[in-house]
Amino acid sequence: MNPTISRRFARRTLPPGAAVFALLTAAGTAVAATFAAGVPVRVPDHPLGGEAACAALVAQQEARGSVNYPASEVEPYLAADPADPRHLVGSVQQDRWNDGGSNGLTTVVSRDGGVSWTPAAAQPRFSICAGAAAGSPGYFQRTTDPWVGFSADGRVVYSIADSFNADGPAFGGASAILVSRSLDGGDHWETPVTARLDTSTQVLNDKESVTADPLLPDRAYAVWDQLVSPQSHANPSAYNHAFTYRGPSYFSRTTDQGRTWSTGRIVFDPGQNDQTIGNQIVVPATGPGRGVLIDGFDLIANRGGACPFTHGGQHCHGSSTSTAAVIRSADGGTTWSGAIGIDTQEVASVTIAGHPVRSSDELPEFAVNPVNGHVYAVWQDSRFSASGAAKIAFAQSTDGGLTWGATIRADQSPGDTPAFVPQIHVTADGTIGLSYYDLQHATAAQPGLTDSFIAHCHAATSDCGNPANWAVNGQTRLTAASFDFTTAPDAGGYFLGDYSGLAGTSSFTAYFGVARPVAVSGVSDVFANHAG
């Protein structure tokens, strides 16, 4: 963070006694340091539906029983320019549907470190409501899963989407992985390029992400899973627990700064009955894994199928087992290793007054340390609470993803308070940040009161695999006031996203969804806040 910006956001929100901790300088002298958050800033939205084509489409979908949440924003993601830490680009689902996807993706830009935000002058055309013309790559009814990233030199911004139709049986129609690029820092976006298109209702391209290579400015990589239904009228909502489904990992890359993308191909297939989800590539820029592509995901093994692997004494068991896992490529994505298990996930769902919250549940998130090349994974897990409440598990690899240390708890939520929807990021000095929601301010009268927090393990700490080195720093509140999660869009559960945004070079910018009464435009809004 720019020092001027840091001073402007000096309000401290740490719990008493947690704001000050000892660091060691290179000379070994104890230094007092603070970790504080600023004032949350509402990020502007860009509701869709005013154009005739979009209004007609929304009316058609609603007539079929779908519920739209106009002016809602969910599932935000954020990226920082490696050439200018004050330059941020965020993306979010705009106008969410209850049964999948949104009307479009809204992109916003900040050039002052997150103090102010401006919607892109020309948004990515990933859907009909976002302005895609008939016959163009983005001519789809809905789009979802926003993700953005900068090229290593900061000259290109990538935005990726999973766009699809929802007017047929099974998965509803054609689906595509689309990538748009901006050459002016996120203000204007080019016509998307198709990384993969499938027209069968029995196939759904799902849960994609894009990662720019930190060492090669011309290269970026996209990964996702593809769900394959056994029959044209199968129920897609049951895929996690239906043994006849399968879900391999797909990969595409650009070597010309996003002008073209290779046709997506399978790089890991767990076999019939099993699937991956939440694929995300990280690339260490230093250390033993320098330049290696590491794709992390949740590997779901269902009863009746062969266990894809065992690792460290972990075995598939019960009707369905989720394992945080990675595959590696040392040749830019041409060839890939088999799956390397991190740990079996004790999947922890969240409910509020008996109603499900659609949180990240089984989805891990990944980050890489720019100082030493360590790779980190986090996910919701029930093992750390006597009641089985969701807490945030953390695991690290010091050898480029080949082996992984013990799983620890990293969140700092009190007691059995659920902590959920984790996001992880590492600043340029090696400080690890972990953002999440928790319900510590909920009451019997208002069980949905929720806040966003960030915990951290400082760069001066020698071992972030030791839970004490997280606990010493406490947690920092990012929200100025609690919001009521029960007012969020209901998409198979109260929903603000399967993930949120966290970025920054010298400090952290958290980019997260909130519901009413903090949300003022629609049932959900996006806010940003600094911490560091």
N, C-alpha and C positions, 0 to 999 in steps of 0.2 A: 504494500500500500504506500502511496505517496505520503511523506511525512506531514504535509499540510492536511491531507484528508484524515490522517490518523488523529491529529489534534482536534479536528472538528467533531470526531466521534469519540469523545472521551468519557461518556457516561458509563459507569461500571455497573454491571448487572450480575456479577458473580455472587454466590452465596457467601455469607460472612466468613472470613478467614481463608477463603479459597483463591482470592485474587492475587495474592503475593506468594511467590515461590522462589526458591534459590536456583540460579543458573551458575554454571562455571564458565568463565572466559577461558581463552586459550592459555592464559597465565595461571589459571586455577583459582582466581579470586571470586569469592561469592558476590553475586550481583542480584539485586532485587528487580524483578520484572513483573509486569501486569499483563493480564489478558482480559480485555473488555470488549463489549459490543457497543455498537452505535444505536442510532434511532432508526427503526424500520421504515423503509420507503416503499410506498405502493407503486408497483410497476403497471404502467398503462396497458389496457387490453385493446382488442380490435374485434368486437363482436361481428359475426357474419350473419347473413340472412336478408339483407336489404335488396340484393340483386334478384331480379325476377327468377333466374334459373335456380338460385339457391332457395328462395322462398318456396318455389314449387316442389323442389326436392324434399325440403323439410316437411312440407304438408303431406307429401306422399308417404314418407317414412312414419310420420305420426299417425296417419290413417291406418297403417299396418300394425299399430300398437306400440311402436317405439316412443320413448320419452326423451325429449331434448331439454337441456338446461341452458337456455340462452344466456349469453354474457358470462358464462362460467369459464374458468381456466383451471386446468389440472395438469399434473405431471410435468413440472418445469425442469429444464436442464440448462446448464450455464457453461460457458467456456471463456477463458481469458487469453488475450493476445500475448504470445511469448515475446513479442517485440515492444509491447507497450502495456504494462500491467494495469493502466487506467482504462483500457479498452476492453469492454465485456460485451458478449453477445449471448442472449438467452432465447429459448424457444419453449413453447407451451401448447398443449392442446386447447383449442378454442371452441367453446359451445359443445360440451361433452354430451354424448348419448348414453342412455342407461344400459344398452346392450352392445356396446363396443364402439370405440372410436369417437371422432369429433368432426365438426364441419370443416375444420382447417387447423393449421398450425400458425400461431402468431410469433413473429420474431421481433425482438426489441434490442436496442443498442444503447450502451452507456459509454461515454468517452471521458468521464470524470470519476472513475473508480466506483460507480454505482450510486453517486449522489443524485443523479437524474437519469431518466430513461426515455427513449423515443422509439415508437414503433417504426419498423422498416418502411421506407417510402414505397417500396415494391416488395410485397411478401412472396415467399415461395409458393408456387402454384401446384400444390400437392393434391388438390381436390377441386371439384366443381365449384363449391362455395368459395374457394380461395381464388377463383378466376381461371381455372384450367379450361381451355377450349376443347371442343369435341375433336377427337383424334390426337390430342397431345398426351404426353406420358402421364400427366396428373389427372386425367379425366376419370375420376373415381368419386363415389358417393361419400366416402368417409376416409379419414386418415388418422394416424395415431403414432405413439411412441417417439416423441421429438428427441433429437440428439444433435448436438452441434460440436464443432471442433475447428481449431485454427491449424493451418500448415506451420511447419517449424519456423519459417521466416515471417509469419504473420500476414503474408500477402493474400492468402485465400482463406475464406471461411466456408466450411462444409455444413450443410444441414441435411439430415436424412429422415425419411419417413417410411412408414408401412401404410400404404394406401390400398383400399379395398372397396368392393361393392357388398351391399347387404340386402339383396333382393331375391335370394334363392334359397334352396335347402342347404343342409349341412353348413359349410362355412360361408355361404351366402353369395359366392361369385368370385370373380377374378381378384387377385391381389398382387401387389408389386412392391418391390423395394426401390425407392426413388432417392436420388441424391441431387441436390441443387447446390450451386456454389455462388459466392459473392466475391467480387474483386474490389469492392469499395468498403470493406469493413463491416458488412452486414446491412447496409442501407438499401441495396438493390440485389435481387436474386435472379439468376438465369433460369431458363426452362430446365426442369429436372431431367436427369439422365437415368434410364432404367438399368438397374443392376440385375434384376430378375423380374420376370412376369410369368404368372401362372393363371390360366383361365378356368381350371377345373374347380368345381364347388367342393371337391374332396381334398383340396390343398389350401393351406393358409400360410403365407410367409408372415413371420411373427417376431416381435421383440428384437428389433435391430439396433445397432449402434455403429458409430463411425469414429475412427481414431486416425489422426494424422501422425505420420512417422516423425518422431522428434529429431532424427538424424538426417533424413532425406526429404527436403522440402517439396519435391514433386510427388511424393507418395502418400496415400491414405488407404485405409482398409475398412471394409464393412463386414459385419458378421450378424447372423440371425439364425433362428431355428425355423424349420418348416414343418408344420403339423400335417400329417397325412391321415385322413379319415378312411376307415375300412369300407364305407358305403356312402352313397350320395345323399341319404337321408339320416345319417347318424347325427346325434346330438353333440354339437361342438363344445358345449359347456361342460361336458363330462370327460374331456380329453385327459386331464391329469390322472384320472383313476380308471380309465378304460384300457384294458390290456391289449386291445387290438390296434390301438393307435401307435404311431411312431413319430419321432421328431428329431431328425439329424441336424447338425450344424452346417450352415452355408457360409461361404466366403467370397468376397469380391474385392478387387483393388483397382486403384488408379495409379498410373505412373506418369501422368501428364497434368497434374494439378486439377484433376476433376473434369477435364474435357471429355474423357471417355472412362468407362468402368467395364471391367471384365464381367462376363456373364457369371452369375453366382453358381457355385458348385459345392458339392458336399465335401467337407474336410474332416468330419467325424460323424459316424453313424453308429449309435449305440445298439442298433438292431431292433427287430420287432418287439413291441410292447414297451419299449423304453424311449426316452426323449431327453433333449437338452432344452434349456430355456434361460434367457438372460445373458446371452453371449456378449462379451465385451473384451476387446483387445487392449492390452497395455504393452508398451515397449520400453524397457530400460535403456537409458541413454549412457549408462556407466555400469560398472560392476561386472560380475561374472556373466550376466545375461544381456550384456550390451548388444543392442540391435535385434534381439530375439523377439519375435511376435508371440505373445502369451495370451491365449484366448481363454478367459474364465467363464464358467457357467454353472448352473445347477443341473446335475445329472439325475434324472428321475428314473428309478428302476421299479417296475411294477411286478407284482406276484405273477408267476407263470413264465416270466422271461428270465433268461440267464443274467446273473449279476455281471455287469460290464467289467468289473475289476474288484479286487480287494486291495486294501492299502493300509498298512499299519495296524492290522488286526481288525479293520472295519469290514463288515459284511452286510450285504443286502438282507433285509429281514422284513417280516410283516407284509402287508398288501402293497405298500409303496414306500420307497426310501429315497430321500433327497441327499445328494452328496455335492458339496462344493468341490469343483474340479477344474483342471486346466489342461489344455493341449498346447504344444509349443512348435514353432517353426523357425528354423535358423537360416532359411533361404528366402525370406520375404513372402512366404505363404505358398510356395510351390509344393512343399511336402510338409507333413505334420506328424507329430508323435501321437501315440495313443494317450488315453486319458490318465492323468496323474491326480489321485485323490488328495484333497486337502483335509477334509473331515466330514463325517456324516453330520448332516444338519438335523437338529431336533426342532423341526419346524414349529414355530409358535405363531398361531393366529391371534387376532385381537378382536374383542367384542366390546360394545358399549351398551349397557342395559339389555343384554341378550341379542343385540343386533350386530351382525358382522361388520367389521371394518375391513375394507379391501386394502390391506397394507402390502408391503413387499413380500411378506410371508417367506416363500422359499427362494427368493431371488437374491443372490449375493451381489455385492458391488466390489470393484477392484481399483487399485491405484498403485503407482510406482513412485519410489523416492528418487528425486533427481540428483541427490547427493551421493548415495551409495548403491543405488540400483535395487534396493530391497522391494519386494512386491507384497502388497497387502490385500487381504480379503475380509469383508465384513458381511454379516447377515443376521437376521432375527433368529433367536434360539431360546428354547425353554429350559435348558439345563441349569441355568444360573439362579432360578427362582423356585422355592419350595412349592409354590402354587402353579408353576408352569407358565408364569407370565412371560411375555416376550422381553428379552434383553438383547443386547447387541454383542455378538461374538466377533472376535478379531483373531486372525492368524497371519503369520508372515513367513516369507521365504527369503533367505539371504543368498541363494544361489541361482537366481533367475527362474524360479518356479519348479525346479527339479525336486526339491524336498521342502517340507513345511514344518514349522514349529508347532508347539502346543497351542490349542485354542483357548483363549482367555476372554473374559468379559471386559469391554472397553467403555460402555456407557456409564454414566454416573447418576442415573435416575434412582430416587430413594426407594427402599423397601421393595415391595412387589409391584410398584408402579410399572405398567407396560411402557417399554421404549421400542419404537417401531419406525419403519421407513428410514434405514440408515443410508448415509452417503459419506464417502471418504475422499479426501484430497490431501496432497502434500505440497507445501510451499517450497520456494527455492532454497531455503536454508535447511530443509528436512523436517520441519514441524508437521506432524500429522493431525489433521482435523477430522472430527467425526460429528456430523449433524444428525438429528433425529427428532421425532415428536415424542412427547410423553404426556401422561394424564395426571400428574401429581397435584394439579389444582382442581381436579374434578370433585364434585360434591354429590351427595345423595339427590339433591334437588336438580343439579346440573351435571349429570355423569359424563357429558361429552366435552367438558372444558379441557382444552388442549393447548400446549405451547410447543414451540420449536426451541431446541437447545443445541449447543455445540460443546463437545469435550475435546481435549487435545493432549497429545504427548509431544513435549517440546524437543526441538533438535538437540538441545544440550543433554537430553536423557540418553543414556547409553543403550538402553534396552526397552523398546516399546512392547516387547513380548511379555513384560512383567506388569501385571495389572496395577501394582502399586505406583507405577510411573504414569498411569492415567488418573488414579484416584487422588494423587497429591494435588492435582490441578482443578478438581471439581468440575462443574459444568457452568456454562454461560448461557443465560437466557437470551434468545434472539427476538422473541415477540415482546412487545410492550404491554399487551393485554391478551388474556386467554380468548380463544375463539371456541365455538361450539361445533365439534366435529359432526354432530348429528344433523347439522343443517347443510352438510356437503352433498354434492350429487350422489345418488345411490346407483352404483353400477356393479351389482352383485355384492353390495356392501357399501358403507359410506366411503367415498373415494376422493382423495386429493392427488393420487398418483402412486404408481409402483416404485417410483424413485423421486428424488428432488435434485436441486442443483447445488454444487459447492465448487468454487474455483478461486483462483488468486495466486499471485506470485510472491509478494512480500507479506501478505495477510490473507484472510479468508473473506470471501463474499458468499453468503448463503442466499439461496434463491428458492423460496418455498411457497407452497399453497396454504391458504387459510380459508376458513368458512365464516359465516356470519357469527356475531355482529361485527367482526373486524372487516370482513369483506363488505364492500359497499356497492359493487357493480355485479349484479347476479349473485348466485349462491356461493361463489368462490372467487378469490382474487389471488394474485401472486405478489409477494413482498420480497424485498431484498434487505440485507443487513450486513454490516461489516463486523468482523471479530479479529482481534489480534493485539 
